[in-house]
């Protein structure tokens, strides 16, 4: 396990220096040692794409089919499918690892070319000229790159021939009789370039793969995800195929095919924010046969639907230029717009809407219907947004399932959805005390709805997932700022009381909510399925108040249900930090390194999963950087100073803050003070001054020791119906010290 973690960390360092070949080999070794390492398959995919981009075809450059891991003969639906799947795999790790953003950019460039009929045709002509008479119908090559230990032999002409074996000790053949394709280094890298030899090798590969075109196409159209959302492509012998059980995903691109469109239909179209908030009615369809591509070009002529606000509030919202997705809409009478189905490598239309009610020839009505999934604004502030529409930028979203039909008198009842761990587009209902968490959205708040999201409903147990009904959502319609509530309560430590109860499910649970004198509690322990290798968790320490101030890296769960972990130790840089560590005082922020004690812990010790950035220090120590992040809630020591000792911590008081801007080593962060909602001990909201302004301040790097610990927290939609301010946070009770700050 430790060897695999070490190989992964070395690979990440190599990726930072753009050495994706060596990094890929390190990652493969790490996965062979421990297949459960977090993000290991995603990182291998990044290396595959970046390495593929280094092999450019003469006259046509990067092979965009290889980037999307497909073949030339597939239709546009497969191109859509490949693009969506790769974005779904790599999107969640964007900004967390080196090379991910570059790989995503290559994927988007490939999609931009291959999804545009004219661009694809031009590329195919150049590619055919490069590949020869076969036309390039070759499988994306599963390239094995030479390792450091591989030898090179000098030829009589002065060039070098690579002599090596793959990581599995056998050469990977592109096809029968072909030799494994190796990257030939340029002269600037120390090797002589063998252009002619390499081109001949490519030609041999093409010739041998031409005969396999049909089977390759069949294999690629069966591309799928495995049970944790990773992507595998190619034939069963491909080095990229994973051994885990596969999980079929719904192909939403099929619902947007040209043959689905019909006159009179109303479709949701993507707006400037790339969400399906515009509506258009198809007036006519033009189909022209294209001899060059042997396909039919489809052009849609549509009339756009414009909002028809009724009351003063709706008119203010509309006049401010804010999006309207519910209510009444008027069809433009005379303006007919010519629309291509694809623009800039992205579909124009998202999905067909059957729930529009045709009131007259030009007036339509649309409200959420039972069974649909919608995105709602998490921090909806209609008055602020109408006065200054720019304040809506950066708002967060909550996804909900519509439980009842919409009523103009009482609105609609919805159930909150939460994202399943390990997936980017699989959601389930949020539960509280074993029951679905639902609430009412009144008719006066209909503009809280952002947009409808295409959804596919299925039984989770049939796919080996969370039991009950699950939703797979169209990833193109899921906002980036979806609030994911996956924090779970923990059982009481020895000596602490709790009335927690609930049924066990193989997924993390939401924390208890206290709406009155008696708290509502959930399952008191994390299930074994919540833990995976490489995760960083906060655990309750051994101090007098037992707060989640210590961090561990998870290795796995043993047969007895205990979690094997290694403690993280602070890696101080500033003088005050060093003195603090010397006194063995708790450190919650900064850089941490592995090397502490490895042991097994009961799941009752675990509080919550931590987000951190990983890096390598100058001393080659692998560091985990943990700093407060925007949107998190943290406890801070009241009246803190850097000269404190153990006696100061015994009876210290705390204040709670919401992080307004993420902290980094280069910039200060802003925090907002929170105060307890009167009579609600676990609910807090932002503190206001006598003048009604929120109390905020900046915190410098030198003050990071004043942070005691992160407090798991989440907001509750509809909580204002219980007399609690709508913007209040519910804080995990077991992460609240017994003595709060006044």
LUMDOZA-297352 format. One record per residue (C-alpha): y, z, x. Coordinates in steps of 0.05 Angstrom, whole numbers, plus 5000, padded with zeros to 4 digits. Layout:
LUMDOZA-297352
YZX;...
end
This chain:
LUMDOZA-297352
500050005000;505050205054;503249585094;504649145034;511349485023;513049385096;511148645094;515448555032;521448885065;520648455127;520247835082;526748025047;530048085115;527547395134;530247115069;537047385086;536846985150;534646365111;527746355143;523946235078;517745955112;516146605149;518447005089;513546645044;507746795090;509747525093;510147555018;503347225010;500347735058;503648295018;500948024952;493947964981;494348695001;497448944936;498348444879;502148954837;508348984882;514548934839;517848244839;512947974891;511247344850;518547204835;520347254909;514646764926;517446284874;524346334907;521346174975;517345594945;523645284917;527845394979;522345115024;521444514979;528844364984;528144305059;523543695051;527943105032;525442415016;528641835054;533841515010;533141994951;534142684982;531243304949;525443154902;527843464838;520943404806;518243854860;523844354849;521844414776;514544394798;512643804754;511143054759;515042414745;511142204683;512542814640;517242754580;523743124569;520543694531;516443884593;522843844635;526144324586;520044774588;519744804664;527244934670;527145484617;521045824647;523845834718;530546104693;526646624654;522746834715;528446864766;534347044721;532747794719;532847854795;539347474805;543747854853;538248324874;534847914928;537247384978;536146664960;535446764885;542246484867;541045884912;534345764880;537345814811;542745314831;537444824855;533644914789;540044764751;541544154794;534443904783;535144004708;541943664708;538843044738;532143024702;534743204633;539942654634;536541994619;541241564661;541242034721;533642104718;532741354716;537141264777;533441814814;526741514796;528740844825;530741164891;524541604891;520041014879;523140654938;521741274980;514541384958;512340664954;508240304901;505440954872;512241124845;511741844866;507042094812;504842644859;503643374846;508843844875;505643994941;503044694954;505844715024;503045205075;507945355131;506045515203;506246245223;509046535287;502246575318;500745835307;500345415369;503444745383;500644205429;504843715468;503442975458;504142455511;510442195479;513842865485;513243045411;509443655386;503543675339;502744295296;495944615301;494945175250;491145485194;493645735127;493946475110;487246435075;484146135140;483145455109;487544845107;490544675039;489343945026;494143554983;488243134962;481442924988;482142685059;489542845066;492143325118;496443925100;503843755099;507744165150;515144215159;517043855223;522544245258;528743885282;530543825355;535844365346;530244845327;526444735391;521444215369;521643465376;522043105309;516342655291;519642215238;514641655238;508642115240;511342535183;513041925141;506041655152;503242325129;507442295066;505041595052;497841825059;499042395011;502141924960;496341434965;491141974955;494842304896;496041664856;488941664830;489842374805;496042244763;492842354695;489543014713;495843254747;500143114685;495043484642;495144074689;502644124691;503544094616;499244714613;503945124657;504345834632;506546544646;501947104666;501847784632;508048044667;512447444657;511047084723;510246334726;504245944751;503845194755;499144654778;491744554780;486745134784;486245034859;493845104869;495945654917;501245844867;496246004810;495746754799;489247114786;492147544730;490447384657;495246864628;499746954568;501946354528;509346324511;512545974452;515945314471;522645324435;524344644465;519444324416;524044544358;529644134389;525943474399;529142834375;524142714320;525743384288;532943184269;534142914199;540242714158;543243284118;540643834164;545344374190;544344574263;547145134306;550544864368;552445214432;559645414441;563745484506;560246144520;553545784514;551546174451;549545824385;555745994345;558045304321;555044934262;554444194249;551443774192;547943124211;551342544176;547241974207;542441834264;542541244310;536041044346;536040504399;529840294437;530840304513;526539774547;527840034617;525340734601;520440524546;523441064501;528241144443;535341384454;537641824397;544941944380;547142414324;553442324282;555543004253;560943354214;562744034241;563244634195;569545054202;570245784179;573645904112;576146624117;577546974050;581047634063;586647844110;582048154163;577747524166;584047094173;586547524231;579847454266;579846704256;587046614277;585646994342;580446464359;574546944355;567746654337;565446694265;557946624249;557546924179;561246784114;563946144084;564545484120;568044824101;565344154122;570443684155;571143114106;573342534150;572042714223;565242474245;563342664315;558542274359;553842754395;548642664448;542843144445;543743344518;550243434557;550743644629;543343814632;543544284573;541744184500;547744134452;543944404392;539945054390;536145064324;535844814253;538645294201;535045294134;538645904106;545445564094;547145594019;550444953994;555745183944;559144513936;558943853974;563744144026;563144904020;557245284050;555346014056;551346344112;549347064120;543547384158;536847314123;530947784122;526347684181;531547364226;533847634294;541347684308;545647924364;551048414345;556948654386;555149324416;562249554427;565549184369;573049314368;576048844316;583249104319;583649084395;580348394398;584848094345;591048344382;588448124450;582347664447;581447714522;579048434514;572648164483;570547884550;564948284581;562848604515;555548804508;550548624454;545048954414;539448534384;537148704314;531948474264;534548354193;530448794146;533648624078;537248064045;544848074053;548848373996;556348273990;556848983963;552749394012;551548924070;544848894105;539749364136;537649224208;532749504259;534649564332;530449164382;529049354454;526648924511;519549034535;518849234608;516848654653;519248114605;525947774595;524947514524;519747954491;522648494445;520049034399;523149504349;526350134377;522850764354;525251474344;520052014331;514851474318;519051114266;523150484271;530450614283;534450244229;541450294201;546149954152;551549454170;556549444114;559348804084;566248974113;563248924183;559948244177;563847984237;560048464281;554647934281;555247484342;549846954329;542846814305;537246784357;531046344346;525046804346;517546764345;513847354314;506847544337;501948124339;502548474406;495348724408;492748014406;496047884473;494248554503;501348814496;504849364456;501149454389;504849214328;509548644314;513348354373;518647814379;519247264431;526447024431;529346364455;531946534525;537646034518;540546454462;539747154492;546447414518;546647644590;549848304570;544348544523;543849294524;536749494542;534850184518;528350364554;529851084575;524451574556;524252314546;519752744591;515353334577;518154024593;517054294662;513354944668;517755504641;521955044597;521054984522;520854364479;518354174410;517053454432;511753064395;509852344380;504551824389;502951504456;504350774469;503750384534;511250294542;517350704558;520551084500;527651234480;530551924489;530952444433;536952434387;540053074360;543952974295;543953694275;541354384294;534254144305;533353584357;529152984343;524352904403;519552364425;513152304464;513852814521;510652414577;511051734608;504751304599;501251064662;503350354645;510650534657;509450584732;508650014780;508549964855;515349934890;519350254834;524550784851;524551384803;528951994795;524752624789;526653334771;527853754832;525754464848;532754764841;534555314792;536654814738;531354284753;535653664748;533552944767;536552954836;530752724880;528152024888;521251744901;518151064912;511950944869;505450694899;500950714838;497351164788;490751484807;484651584763;486952274744;493452014714;497752274771;502951824804;502351704879;509351714910;513251794974;519652194975;526051844996;530352205046;537952145051;540551695107;547551995118;553151595150;559452015142;560452685177;560853075111;554352745088;550852955153;553153675145;550953675073;544053415092;543453925149;544254475098;538854155055;543754074997;541953554943;544452844954;544552374894;548651784921;548451364984;543051065028;535951325027;529851155069;522451245061;518651695108;518252325068;511952665044;506852245005;503452614948;501152574876;505852814820;504752964747;508452484701;512353084675;516453074739;519352384725;526052294691;528051564694;527650914733;533250804782;536950164799;538250064873;539849544925;535149454984;537149275055;535149365128;539449785175;541049635248;535450115267;530549685227;529650235176;528749975105;534150295062;534950394988;542250424967;543450834904;550450864876;553250974806;553550324767;558050084712;555850334644;551850934671;553151664656;553252164714;554252914721;559353134773;560453824803;566754144776;571754384829;567454084884;569354044957;565453815018;565154525048;560454774994;553955135011;547855364971;551555954939;556755484910;551355074875;547955674842;553355804789;557055144791;559554794729;559154054712;563253504682;560452854654;563452174668;562251454647;562350964705;567550424690;566650014754;560649994800;561250344867;560149994933;561250145006;567549705004;571049934941;572650554901;570050634831;573350844766;570551364719;572451624650;571752364632;567052524574;567353134528;562353404479;562853174407;564553804367;558154124343;553653584373;551053864439;547853214464;553352734442;559352594486;565352124480;571251944524;576352494533;583552334511;590052614537;595252924491;598552234488;592051924464;590251574529;583251594560;582852044621;580451624679;580751694755;578251364818;572751634863;572451454937;566351404981;568152085012;567352404943;560352144928;557352824945;560953084882;555852704839;550153154819;545452664784;545052084735;544152284662;539951794621;544151604561;544951084506;549350934446;546850944375;549250394327;551350664259;552151374285;559051414254;555451494187;553452184212;560552404228;559952234302;564951754336;561951054341;563251014416;559451664431;553851704482;547452084470;545452444534;538352624553;537953384537;533353544596;538353234644;544053694619;544954334659;545054974620;552355124638;556954544617;564054464642;569654694596;
end
